[in-house]
Amino acid sequence: MTVRITRRLGDSPRNRGSSGATCPDIFELSDGNFAVIGTDRTKELDGGLPADSARADQERIVVITRETLIRAKKDIPDV
């Protein structure tokens, strides 16, 4: 089964005031997971992870704007 993007959560970057389309974004995937487009800040933030948190080699710490997440809240399922 091929995983695909099924919908955007929240407003598009353009609706959030971006002049282009290359801004943070959140998507729901066909397998029920979520994909995030954000800025890779792994090198900067990795050393500050809490002691009970870990990141695998293939994982990255990605930052999105507060506005992106707040506008997506209405579209995030409760379960």
Order of alpha helices (4+ residues) and beta strands (2+ residues): beta-beta-beta-beta-alpha-beta-alpha
